Amino acid sequence: MTAQAAHGAAPGEPGSEDTPHPRAFWPALGALLLGMLLAALDQTIVATALPTIVSELGGLDQLSWVVTAYLLAATAVTPLWGKLGDQYGRKRLYQAAIVLFLLGSALCGAAQDMPQLIAYRALQGLGGGGLMVLSMAVVGDLVPPRERGRYQGLFGAVFGASSVLGPLLGGFFTQHLDWRWVFYVNLPIGAVALLVVAVALHLPARPHRHRIDYPGIVLVASVAVCLVLLASLGGTRWPWLSPQTLLLAAVAAVLLAWFLRVERRATEPVVPLELFRVRTFTLCSVIGFVVGFAMFGVLTYLPTFLQVVQGVTPTTSGVHLLPMIAGLLVSSTVSGRLVTRTGRWKVFPVLGTGVTTVGLLLLHRLEPDTPAAVAGVYFTVFGLGLGLVLQVLVLAVQNAVDYAHLGAATSGASFFRSIGAAFGAAVFGTVFAGRLSDELTAVLTGRDLPPGVTAEALQHDQRSVTALPPALREPVLGAYSSAITDVFLYAAPVVALAFAVSWFLREEPLRASVRTPEASETLPANPVERSSAEEVGRALSLLSTRGGRRDLYARIAARAGLELRPAACWLLLRLLHRGRVEPALLADRGTLPRPLLFDAARQLEEHGLAERDGLSLVLTAEGRRAAERLDDAREASLAELLGDWWTPDRPRELSELVHELNEEIGGSEDEFPRQGRRERRGDREPPAPLAA
């Protein structure tokens, strides 16, 4: 989001030529929400279908790659989508992302073997990454800062809903239709989004010239692929000291060194290396990597445990996962509110990683006959731990960096969590495949087996387990149970390492502008790239809520030396900008509740700040002076929220953003005229914001 000049119309204001017609705004926003839903849902809907997919297509040792391919592709291209959108316009790119995603979805549904499915999932991830970053960015084109918090909250709700609906829908389609509908369901939804975007979405053509770090994007993706391949193939298909493994490790090392050299010279690097000099960013990146590692590893293999070992249906397995999702949502919401209220945040990553470690140890205790209620408690503990730490990592990073690196640091923190998710799914896949092969071989050795029953066959088709004789089925299910729960056991020390690292975080006082990020930045892996101005605008847009405006006006009244209630302050500023106001008409329009509005008008008259001119109120000379002090105090308060970002050498865009927010915060879209306060006040330059 590039801030408009303080005296111009902000994007999204009525009358601005950049704004879609009001009748087109909601369809356009709906199309963006549908696009976000497609990308977010696809991270969770596949998990409950994986056991059935593997049974039909085979390749149990490749199961994790169905998740890994999508996450890796989506993460790698996110910076590219964001910068291309800035440079060439977002509408066509958004349409291209939808088409790419739908093409990948159709091919995934038609896949005939696991290598095909994995390749098509990567294609789907390329489009999914674009849907995420462009959906969030287009909101900044459509909506001014004062309204942005409200609409971005809708995207957070979509992410929360997808976390709950994904496992349920994946199980339902798999059980009652066919697993291929997990992918085909995207086609009608995406087609509607594509049509509405073409008709209703009209964006300004404002290309911002960026130097895109193509080498950095390619190299960081290549390094991630090499490391994931090394974790997946080393010790399974290739011995750890085989020529292939050593060659792959050498290639990864060379690419990493090349990436570091490129990033030092890049004008706009994917990950600015100077961020790693910030202790909090480095530690939070490590913790985020581990959290992503644990979260998606567990999400990948819990449905397999429930469906294969405990014999529940795909739909029921989705229901069984709800306690984990509920725990995550509850703890992330509560921790976010506590951080905002108290300003203390370090306790949450420490507590969250500790609880997550305990949750993994509890999941290791799962048995084929574990009651659903007990398993639900284990799932809830694990979800609570994840929720406690997810909210805070992005916030801590935002609070620790300079304004110039705010956008890059925010996307960087999410980027490492996404890479951890892809890496974790691959590592868990390797551990699971190796453990299952060993366990099945041990169970079947020395037994009289029915024709065609081998360890390889049982791994290839998990449905064949149910056809085994009871005497053989029980030990085979025990082998599956042991292999899956051992994965959770091996993950526990990794998360415990994050627990140890979290103690080294330095709790710095929160800037007043830093608030817990929306759910879309903290639930699924979502490395959305936004500029520093966008991040500040998002944080300050929380002032547009009713409670935020009330608190703001109470503060600026005290700062301006006025004993006025918030509603009277609002009315006083409206009089400054409008010249005259008829309270009865405002009351009829529902701008403020009638009793509150009339009480505000009466208070201004009693203080000699306004007088009647017929049915209207106009400012007195004293009222105009008071209103100008209040106006300056409001802008000064906004600037103060930025803390040490508001320095004498602050960038122009930050000053413009504060001016813009100062004009816009406080009411409905038609509250102020198109001209800004400088025109109303004779082009008088406002005082320095911190000198009020």
FIMAR-594675 format. One record per residue (C-alpha): residue number from 0; residue in one letter; x, y, z. Coordinates in steps of 0.5 Angstrom, whole numbers, always signed. Layout:
BEGIN
NUM | A | X | Y | Z
...
//
This chain:
BEGIN
0 | M | +0 | +0 | +0
1 | T | +3 | +7 | -2
2 | A | +0 | +12 | +2
3 | Q | -4 | +18 | -1
4 | A | -2 | +25 | +0
5 | A | -5 | +28 | +6
6 | H | -10 | +32 | +2
7 | G | -12 | +27 | -3
8 | A | -17 | +22 | -4
9 | A | -15 | +15 | -1
10 | P | -16 | +9 | -5
11 | G | -23 | +7 | -4
12 | E | -26 | +13 | -2
13 | P | -33 | +15 | -6
14 | G | -31 | +19 | -11
15 | S | -24 | +17 | -12
16 | E | -23 | +14 | -19
17 | D | -19 | +8 | -17
18 | T | -25 | +6 | -13
19 | P | -30 | +0 | -16
20 | H | -37 | +2 | -16
21 | P | -40 | +1 | -9
22 | R | -45 | -5 | -12
23 | A | -38 | -8 | -15
24 | F | -34 | -7 | -8
25 | W | -37 | -13 | -5
26 | P | -37 | -18 | -11
27 | A | -30 | -16 | -12
28 | L | -28 | -17 | -4
29 | G | -32 | -23 | -5
30 | A | -28 | -26 | -10
31 | L | -21 | -24 | -6
32 | L | -24 | -28 | +0
33 | L | -26 | -34 | -5
34 | G | -19 | -34 | -8
35 | M | -16 | -34 | -1
36 | L | -20 | -39 | +1
37 | L | -18 | -44 | -4
38 | A | -11 | -43 | -2
39 | A | -12 | -43 | +5
40 | L | -16 | -49 | +5
41 | D | -12 | -53 | +0
42 | Q | -6 | -53 | +6
43 | T | -11 | -57 | +10
44 | I | -16 | -61 | +6
45 | V | -11 | -66 | +3
46 | A | -9 | -69 | +10
47 | T | -15 | -73 | +12
48 | A | -15 | -76 | +4
49 | L | -8 | -78 | +4
50 | P | -9 | -85 | +7
51 | T | -14 | -86 | +2
52 | I | -10 | -83 | -4
53 | V | -4 | -87 | -2
54 | S | -8 | -94 | -2
55 | E | -10 | -92 | -9
56 | L | -4 | -89 | -12
57 | G | +1 | -93 | -8
58 | G | +8 | -90 | -5
59 | L | +7 | -89 | +2
60 | D | +14 | -87 | +3
61 | Q | +12 | -81 | -2
62 | L | +6 | -79 | +2
63 | S | +9 | -73 | +5
64 | W | +11 | -70 | -1
65 | V | +4 | -69 | -3
66 | V | +4 | -64 | +3
67 | T | +11 | -62 | +2
68 | A | +11 | -60 | -6
69 | Y | +5 | -55 | -5
70 | L | +8 | -52 | +1
71 | L | +15 | -51 | -2
72 | A | +12 | -48 | -9
73 | A | +8 | -43 | -5
74 | T | +13 | -41 | -1
75 | A | +18 | -40 | -6
76 | V | +14 | -36 | -11
77 | T | +11 | -31 | -6
78 | P | +16 | -26 | -6
79 | L | +16 | -26 | -14
80 | W | +8 | -25 | -14
81 | G | +9 | -19 | -9
82 | K | +14 | -15 | -13
83 | L | +11 | -17 | -20
84 | G | +4 | -15 | -17
85 | D | +7 | -8 | -15
86 | Q | +11 | -7 | -22
87 | Y | +6 | -10 | -27
88 | G | -1 | -9 | -23
89 | R | -5 | -14 | -19
90 | K | -11 | -16 | -23
91 | R | -8 | -19 | -29
92 | L | -3 | -23 | -24
93 | Y | -9 | -25 | -19
94 | Q | -13 | -28 | -25
95 | A | -6 | -31 | -27
96 | A | -6 | -34 | -20
97 | I | -13 | -37 | -20
98 | V | -12 | -40 | -27
99 | L | -5 | -43 | -25
100 | F | -8 | -46 | -19
101 | L | -14 | -49 | -22
102 | L | -10 | -52 | -27
103 | G | -6 | -55 | -22
104 | S | -13 | -57 | -18
105 | A | -15 | -61 | -25
106 | L | -9 | -64 | -26
107 | C | -8 | -67 | -19
108 | G | -15 | -70 | -19
109 | A | -13 | -73 | -25
110 | A | -7 | -76 | -23
111 | Q | -5 | -83 | -24
112 | D | +1 | -84 | -19
113 | M | +4 | -81 | -14
114 | P | +10 | -78 | -18
115 | Q | +4 | -74 | -22
116 | L | +0 | -72 | -16
117 | I | +7 | -69 | -13
118 | A | +9 | -65 | -19
119 | Y | +1 | -63 | -20
120 | R | +1 | -61 | -13
121 | A | +7 | -56 | -14
122 | L | +4 | -53 | -20
123 | Q | -2 | -52 | -15
124 | G | +3 | -49 | -10
125 | L | +5 | -44 | -15
126 | G | -2 | -41 | -16
127 | G | -3 | -42 | -9
128 | G | +2 | -37 | -7
129 | G | +0 | -32 | -11
130 | L | -7 | -32 | -9
131 | M | -5 | -31 | -2
132 | V | +0 | -25 | -3
133 | L | -5 | -22 | -8
134 | S | -11 | -22 | -4
135 | M | -8 | -19 | +2
136 | A | -5 | -14 | -3
137 | V | -11 | -12 | -7
138 | V | -15 | -10 | -1
139 | G | -10 | -4 | +0
140 | D | -11 | -2 | -7
141 | L | -19 | -2 | -5
142 | V | -20 | +0 | +2
143 | P | -17 | +6 | +6
144 | P | -13 | +5 | +12
145 | R | -19 | +7 | +17
146 | E | -23 | +1 | +14
147 | R | -17 | -4 | +12
148 | G | -17 | -7 | +19
149 | R | -25 | -9 | +18
150 | Y | -24 | -12 | +12
151 | Q | -17 | -16 | +13
152 | G | -21 | -19 | +19
153 | L | -25 | -22 | +14
154 | F | -19 | -25 | +11
155 | G | -17 | -28 | +18
156 | A | -24 | -31 | +19
157 | V | -23 | -34 | +12
158 | F | -16 | -37 | +15
159 | G | -19 | -40 | +21
160 | A | -25 | -43 | +18
161 | S | -21 | -46 | +13
162 | S | -17 | -49 | +19
163 | V | -23 | -52 | +21
164 | L | -27 | -54 | +15
165 | G | -21 | -57 | +11
166 | P | -20 | -64 | +15
167 | L | -28 | -64 | +15
168 | L | -29 | -63 | +8
169 | G | -23 | -67 | +6
170 | G | -26 | -73 | +10
171 | F | -33 | -72 | +7
172 | F | -31 | -72 | +0
173 | T | -26 | -78 | +1
174 | Q | -32 | -82 | +4
175 | H | -38 | -80 | +1
176 | L | -35 | -78 | -6
177 | D | -28 | -79 | -8
178 | W | -21 | -77 | -6
179 | R | -21 | -73 | -13
180 | W | -26 | -69 | -11
181 | V | -22 | -66 | -6
182 | F | -18 | -62 | -12
183 | Y | -24 | -62 | -16
184 | V | -28 | -58 | -11
185 | N | -24 | -52 | -13
186 | L | -26 | -51 | -20
187 | P | -33 | -49 | -19
188 | I | -31 | -44 | -13
189 | G | -25 | -41 | -17
190 | A | -29 | -41 | -24
191 | V | -34 | -36 | -20
192 | A | -28 | -32 | -17
193 | L | -25 | -31 | -24
194 | L | -31 | -29 | -27
195 | V | -33 | -24 | -21
196 | V | -25 | -21 | -21
197 | A | -26 | -20 | -29
198 | V | -32 | -16 | -28
199 | A | -32 | -13 | -22
200 | L | -25 | -12 | -20
201 | H | -22 | -5 | -22
202 | L | -15 | -3 | -20
203 | P | -11 | +3 | -21
204 | A | -5 | +2 | -26
205 | R | +0 | +5 | -21
206 | P | +6 | +1 | -23
207 | H | +12 | +2 | -18
208 | R | +19 | +0 | -21
209 | H | +22 | -5 | -17
210 | R | +28 | -9 | -18
211 | I | +26 | -16 | -17
212 | D | +31 | -21 | -14
213 | Y | +30 | -26 | -19
214 | P | +37 | -30 | -17
215 | G | +35 | -30 | -10
216 | I | +29 | -33 | -11
217 | V | +31 | -38 | -15
218 | L | +37 | -40 | -11
219 | V | +33 | -40 | -4
220 | A | +28 | -44 | -7
221 | S | +34 | -49 | -10
222 | V | +37 | -49 | -3
223 | A | +30 | -51 | +0
224 | V | +29 | -56 | -5
225 | C | +36 | -59 | -4
226 | L | +35 | -60 | +3
227 | V | +28 | -63 | +3
228 | L | +31 | -68 | -2
229 | L | +37 | -69 | +3
230 | A | +32 | -70 | +9
231 | S | +27 | -75 | +4
232 | L | +32 | -79 | +1
233 | G | +38 | -80 | +5
234 | G | +38 | -86 | +10
235 | T | +32 | -89 | +6
236 | R | +33 | -89 | -2
237 | W | +41 | -87 | -1
238 | P | +45 | -89 | +4
239 | W | +48 | -83 | +8
240 | L | +55 | -83 | +6
241 | S | +53 | -85 | -1
242 | P | +56 | -81 | -7
243 | Q | +49 | -79 | -9
244 | T | +47 | -76 | -2
245 | L | +54 | -73 | -1
246 | L | +53 | -70 | -8
247 | L | +47 | -67 | -6
248 | A | +49 | -64 | +0
249 | A | +55 | -61 | -4
250 | V | +50 | -58 | -9
251 | A | +46 | -55 | -3
252 | A | +52 | -52 | +0
253 | V | +55 | -49 | -6
254 | L | +48 | -46 | -7
255 | L | +47 | -43 | +0
256 | A | +54 | -40 | -1
257 | W | +52 | -37 | -8
258 | F | +45 | -34 | -5
259 | L | +49 | -31 | +1
260 | R | +53 | -27 | -4
261 | V | +48 | -25 | -9
262 | E | +43 | -23 | -3
263 | R | +49 | -18 | -1
264 | R | +49 | -15 | -7
265 | A | +42 | -15 | -9
266 | T | +38 | -8 | -9
267 | E | +32 | -11 | -6
268 | P | +34 | -18 | -3
269 | V | +29 | -23 | -2
270 | V | +31 | -24 | +5
271 | P | +36 | -18 | +7
272 | L | +42 | -21 | +11
273 | E | +42 | -15 | +16
274 | L | +36 | -17 | +19
275 | F | +40 | -23 | +22
276 | R | +44 | -18 | +26
277 | V | +38 | -17 | +30
278 | R | +38 | -22 | +35
279 | T | +30 | -23 | +36
280 | F | +29 | -24 | +28
281 | T | +34 | -29 | +28
282 | L | +32 | -33 | +34
283 | C | +24 | -32 | +32
284 | S | +26 | -35 | +25
285 | V | +29 | -41 | +29
286 | I | +23 | -42 | +33
287 | G | +18 | -41 | +27
288 | F | +22 | -46 | +23
289 | V | +21 | -51 | +29
290 | V | +14 | -49 | +30
291 | G | +12 | -50 | +22
292 | F | +16 | -57 | +22
293 | A | +12 | -60 | +28
294 | M | +5 | -57 | +26
295 | F | +5 | -60 | +19
296 | G | +9 | -66 | +21
297 | V | +3 | -68 | +26
298 | L | -2 | -65 | +21
299 | T | +0 | -70 | +16
300 | Y | +0 | -76 | +20
301 | L | -5 | -76 | +25
302 | P | -11 | -77 | +20
303 | T | -7 | -84 | +18
304 | F | -6 | -86 | +25
305 | L | -14 | -85 | +26
306 | Q | -16 | -88 | +19
307 | V | -11 | -94 | +19
308 | V | -10 | -95 | +26
309 | Q | -16 | -94 | +30
310 | G | -20 | -95 | +24
311 | V | -25 | -89 | +24
312 | T | -28 | -86 | +17
313 | P | -24 | -80 | +14
314 | T | -30 | -76 | +16
315 | T | -30 | -78 | +23
316 | S | -22 | -77 | +23
317 | G | -23 | -70 | +21
318 | V | -28 | -69 | +27
319 | H | -23 | -72 | +31
320 | L | -18 | -67 | +29
321 | L | -22 | -61 | +31
322 | P | -20 | -61 | +39
323 | M | -13 | -59 | +36
324 | I | -16 | -54 | +32
325 | A | -20 | -51 | +37
326 | G | -14 | -51 | +42
327 | L | -10 | -47 | +37
328 | L | -15 | -42 | +35
329 | V | -17 | -41 | +43
330 | S | -10 | -40 | +45
331 | S | -8 | -36 | +39
332 | T | -13 | -31 | +41
333 | V | -13 | -31 | +48
334 | S | -5 | -30 | +48
335 | G | -6 | -24 | +43
336 | R | -11 | -20 | +47
337 | L | -6 | -21 | +53
338 | V | +0 | -19 | +49
339 | T | -4 | -13 | +47
340 | R | -7 | -11 | +54
341 | T | +0 | -12 | +58
342 | G | +5 | -11 | +53
343 | R | +9 | -17 | +55
344 | W | +10 | -22 | +50
345 | K | +16 | -27 | +52
346 | V | +13 | -31 | +56
347 | F | +8 | -34 | +50
348 | P | +14 | -37 | +46
349 | V | +17 | -40 | +52
350 | L | +10 | -43 | +54
351 | G | +8 | -45 | +47
352 | T | +14 | -49 | +45
353 | G | +14 | -52 | +52
354 | V | +7 | -54 | +52
355 | T | +8 | -56 | +44
356 | T | +14 | -61 | +47
357 | V | +9 | -64 | +52
358 | G | +4 | -65 | +47
359 | L | +8 | -69 | +42
360 | L | +10 | -73 | +48
361 | L | +3 | -74 | +49
362 | L | +2 | -76 | +42
363 | H | +7 | -81 | +42
364 | R | +3 | -85 | +48
365 | L | -3 | -86 | +43
366 | E | -5 | -93 | +42
367 | P | -10 | -97 | +37
368 | D | -15 | -97 | +43
369 | T | -14 | -90 | +46
370 | P | -21 | -87 | +47
371 | A | -23 | -82 | +43
372 | A | -24 | -77 | +49
373 | V | -16 | -78 | +51
374 | A | -14 | -77 | +44
375 | G | -18 | -71 | +44
376 | V | -14 | -68 | +50
377 | Y | -8 | -70 | +47
378 | F | -10 | -66 | +41
379 | T | -12 | -60 | +45
380 | V | -5 | -60 | +49
381 | F | -1 | -60 | +42
382 | G | -6 | -55 | +39
383 | L | -6 | -50 | +45
384 | G | +2 | -50 | +45
385 | L | +2 | -48 | +38
386 | G | -3 | -43 | +39
387 | L | +1 | -39 | +44
388 | V | +7 | -39 | +40
389 | L | +4 | -37 | +33
390 | Q | +1 | -31 | +35
391 | V | +7 | -28 | +38
392 | L | +13 | -29 | +33
393 | V | +11 | -24 | +28
394 | L | +10 | -19 | +33
395 | A | +16 | -20 | +36
396 | V | +20 | -19 | +30
397 | Q | +16 | -13 | +28
398 | N | +18 | -10 | +34
399 | A | +25 | -11 | +34
400 | V | +27 | -8 | +27
401 | D | +28 | -1 | +24
402 | Y | +22 | +1 | +20
403 | A | +26 | +0 | +13
404 | H | +26 | -7 | +14
405 | L | +19 | -8 | +17
406 | G | +16 | -11 | +11
407 | A | +21 | -16 | +10
408 | A | +22 | -18 | +17
409 | T | +15 | -19 | +17
410 | S | +15 | -24 | +11
411 | G | +21 | -27 | +13
412 | A | +19 | -29 | +20
413 | S | +13 | -33 | +16
414 | F | +18 | -35 | +10
415 | F | +22 | -39 | +15
416 | R | +16 | -42 | +18
417 | S | +13 | -44 | +12
418 | I | +20 | -47 | +10
419 | G | +20 | -51 | +16
420 | A | +13 | -54 | +15
421 | A | +16 | -56 | +8
422 | F | +22 | -59 | +11
423 | G | +18 | -62 | +17
424 | A | +13 | -66 | +13
425 | A | +19 | -69 | +9
426 | V | +23 | -71 | +15
427 | F | +17 | -74 | +18
428 | G | +16 | -78 | +12
429 | T | +23 | -81 | +12
430 | V | +22 | -83 | +19
431 | F | +15 | -86 | +18
432 | A | +17 | -90 | +12
433 | G | +24 | -92 | +15
434 | R | +20 | -94 | +22
435 | L | +14 | -97 | +18
436 | S | +19 | -102 | +14
437 | D | +23 | -104 | +20
438 | E | +16 | -105 | +24
439 | L | +13 | -109 | +19
440 | T | +19 | -113 | +17
441 | A | +20 | -115 | +25
442 | V | +12 | -117 | +25
443 | L | +12 | -121 | +19
444 | T | +18 | -125 | +20
445 | G | +17 | -132 | +22
446 | R | +9 | -132 | +21
447 | D | +5 | -136 | +16
448 | L | +3 | -131 | +11
449 | P | -3 | -131 | +7
450 | P | -1 | -131 | -1
451 | G | +1 | -124 | -3
452 | V | +2 | -121 | +4
453 | T | +9 | -118 | +5
454 | A | +11 | -112 | +8
455 | E | +12 | -108 | +2
456 | A | +5 | -110 | +0
457 | L | +2 | -107 | +6
458 | Q | +6 | -101 | +6
459 | H | +3 | -100 | -2
460 | D | -4 | -101 | +0
461 | Q | -6 | -99 | +7
462 | R | -13 | -102 | +6
463 | S | -11 | -109 | +5
464 | V | -9 | -109 | +13
465 | T | -17 | -109 | +14
466 | A | -17 | -116 | +10
467 | L | -12 | -119 | +14
468 | P | -14 | -125 | +19
469 | P | -15 | -122 | +26
470 | A | -9 | -126 | +29
471 | L | -5 | -122 | +24
472 | R | -8 | -115 | +23
473 | E | -7 | -113 | +31
474 | P | +1 | -114 | +30
475 | V | +1 | -110 | +24
476 | L | -4 | -105 | +26
477 | G | +1 | -104 | +32
478 | A | +7 | -103 | +27
479 | Y | +3 | -98 | +24
480 | S | +2 | -95 | +31
481 | S | +9 | -95 | +33
482 | A | +12 | -92 | +27
483 | I | +7 | -86 | +27
484 | T | +8 | -85 | +34
485 | D | +15 | -85 | +34
486 | V | +15 | -80 | +29
487 | F | +12 | -75 | +34
488 | L | +17 | -78 | +39
489 | Y | +23 | -76 | +35
490 | A | +20 | -69 | +34
491 | A | +19 | -67 | +41
492 | P | +27 | -66 | +42
493 | V | +27 | -61 | +36
494 | V | +21 | -57 | +39
495 | A | +25 | -58 | +46
496 | L | +31 | -54 | +42
497 | A | +26 | -49 | +40
498 | F | +24 | -48 | +48
499 | A | +31 | -47 | +50
500 | V | +32 | -42 | +44
501 | S | +26 | -38 | +47
502 | W | +29 | -37 | +53
503 | F | +35 | -32 | +50
504 | L | +29 | -28 | +47
505 | R | +30 | -21 | +49
506 | E | +23 | -18 | +51
507 | E | +23 | -11 | +49
508 | P | +18 | -6 | +50
509 | L | +12 | -6 | +45
510 | R | +11 | +0 | +40
511 | A | +4 | +3 | +41
512 | S | +3 | +1 | +34
513 | V | +5 | -6 | +34
514 | R | -1 | -10 | +36
515 | T | -2 | -18 | +35
516 | P | -3 | -19 | +27
517 | E | -9 | -22 | +24
518 | A | -10 | -29 | +24
519 | S | -8 | -30 | +16
520 | E | -1 | -28 | +18
521 | T | -1 | -34 | +24
522 | L | -5 | -40 | +23
523 | P | -3 | -43 | +16
524 | A | +4 | -42 | +13
525 | N | +3 | -36 | +10
526 | P | +9 | -32 | +8
527 | V | +5 | -26 | +5
528 | E | +10 | -20 | +3
529 | R | +8 | -13 | +4
530 | S | +11 | -7 | +5
531 | S | +13 | -3 | +11
532 | A | +8 | +2 | +10
533 | E | +3 | -3 | +9
534 | E | +5 | -6 | +16
535 | V | +4 | +0 | +19
536 | G | -2 | +2 | +16
537 | R | -5 | -5 | +18
538 | A | -3 | -4 | +25
539 | L | -6 | +3 | +26
540 | S | -12 | +1 | +22
541 | L | -14 | -2 | +29
542 | L | -16 | +5 | +31
543 | S | -21 | +5 | +26
544 | T | -25 | +1 | +31
545 | R | -31 | +4 | +35
546 | G | -27 | +2 | +41
547 | G | -20 | +5 | +38
548 | R | -23 | +11 | +36
549 | R | -26 | +13 | +43
550 | D | -19 | +11 | +46
551 | L | -16 | +16 | +41
552 | Y | -21 | +22 | +42
553 | A | -20 | +21 | +50
554 | R | -12 | +22 | +49
555 | I | -12 | +27 | +44
556 | A | -17 | +31 | +48
557 | A | -13 | +31 | +54
558 | R | -7 | +33 | +50
559 | A | -10 | +39 | +47
560 | G | -12 | +41 | +54
561 | L | -20 | +40 | +53
562 | E | -25 | +37 | +58
563 | L | -29 | +34 | +52
564 | R | -32 | +27 | +52
565 | P | -30 | +23 | +45
566 | A | -36 | +24 | +42
567 | A | -36 | +32 | +43
568 | C | -28 | +32 | +40
569 | W | -31 | +28 | +34
570 | L | -36 | +33 | +33
571 | L | -31 | +39 | +34
572 | L | -27 | +36 | +28
573 | R | -32 | +35 | +24
574 | L | -34 | +42 | +25
575 | L | -27 | +44 | +23
576 | H | -27 | +41 | +16
577 | R | -35 | +42 | +14
578 | G | -36 | +49 | +17
579 | R | -43 | +47 | +19
580 | V | -46 | +41 | +22
581 | E | -54 | +40 | +23
582 | P | -54 | +35 | +29
583 | A | -61 | +33 | +27
584 | L | -59 | +31 | +20
585 | L | -53 | +27 | +23
586 | A | -57 | +23 | +28
587 | D | -62 | +21 | +22
588 | R | -57 | +18 | +18
589 | G | -54 | +14 | +24
590 | T | -47 | +17 | +24
591 | L | -48 | +17 | +32
592 | P | -53 | +15 | +36
593 | R | -58 | +20 | +37
594 | P | -57 | +21 | +45
595 | L | -50 | +21 | +44
596 | L | -50 | +26 | +38
597 | F | -54 | +31 | +42
598 | D | -50 | +31 | +48
599 | A | -44 | +32 | +44
600 | A | -47 | +38 | +41
601 | R | -50 | +41 | +48
602 | Q | -43 | +40 | +51
603 | L | -40 | +44 | +45
604 | E | -45 | +50 | +46
605 | E | -44 | +50 | +54
606 | H | -36 | +50 | +53
607 | G | -37 | +56 | +48
608 | L | -34 | +52 | +42
609 | A | -40 | +52 | +38
610 | E | -46 | +56 | +37
611 | R | -53 | +55 | +33
612 | D | -54 | +58 | +27
613 | G | -61 | +56 | +25
614 | L | -61 | +49 | +26
615 | S | -54 | +48 | +25
616 | L | -48 | +49 | +29
617 | V | -42 | +53 | +27
618 | L | -35 | +54 | +31
619 | T | -34 | +60 | +35
620 | A | -27 | +63 | +34
621 | E | -25 | +60 | +41
622 | G | -28 | +53 | +38
623 | R | -24 | +54 | +32
624 | R | -17 | +55 | +36
625 | A | -19 | +49 | +40
626 | A | -21 | +45 | +34
627 | E | -14 | +46 | +31
628 | R | -11 | +44 | +37
629 | L | -15 | +38 | +37
630 | D | -13 | +37 | +30
631 | D | -6 | +37 | +31
632 | A | -6 | +33 | +37
633 | R | -9 | +28 | +33
634 | E | -4 | +27 | +28
635 | A | +2 | +28 | +34
636 | S | -2 | +22 | +37
637 | L | -1 | +18 | +31
638 | A | +6 | +20 | +30
639 | E | +8 | +18 | +37
640 | L | +5 | +11 | +36
641 | L | +11 | +10 | +31
642 | G | +16 | +11 | +37
643 | D | +23 | +10 | +35
644 | W | +21 | +9 | +27
645 | W | +19 | +17 | +28
646 | T | +25 | +20 | +27
647 | P | +28 | +26 | +24
648 | D | +30 | +23 | +18
649 | R | +24 | +18 | +17
650 | P | +22 | +17 | +10
651 | R | +17 | +21 | +6
652 | E | +12 | +15 | +6
653 | L | +11 | +15 | +13
654 | S | +10 | +22 | +14
655 | E | +4 | +21 | +8
656 | L | +1 | +15 | +12
657 | V | +0 | +19 | +18
658 | H | -3 | +25 | +15
659 | E | -7 | +21 | +11
660 | L | -9 | +17 | +17
661 | N | -10 | +23 | +21
662 | E | -15 | +26 | +16
663 | E | -19 | +19 | +15
664 | I | -20 | +16 | +22
665 | G | -26 | +18 | +26
666 | G | -32 | +16 | +22
667 | S | -36 | +14 | +16
668 | E | -33 | +15 | +9
669 | D | -37 | +21 | +7
670 | E | -35 | +24 | +14
671 | F | -30 | +29 | +11
672 | P | -30 | +33 | +4
673 | R | -25 | +31 | -1
674 | Q | -20 | +37 | +0
675 | G | -15 | +36 | +6
676 | R | -15 | +40 | +12
677 | R | -9 | +45 | +9
678 | E | -14 | +47 | +4
679 | R | -19 | +49 | +10
680 | R | -14 | +52 | +14
681 | G | -11 | +56 | +9
682 | D | -5 | +52 | +7
683 | R | -2 | +53 | +14
684 | E | +3 | +48 | +15
685 | P | +2 | +44 | +21
686 | P | +7 | +44 | +27
687 | A | +12 | +38 | +27
688 | P | +7 | +32 | +30
689 | L | +12 | +31 | +36
690 | A | +12 | +38 | +38
691 | A | +4 | +39 | +39
//
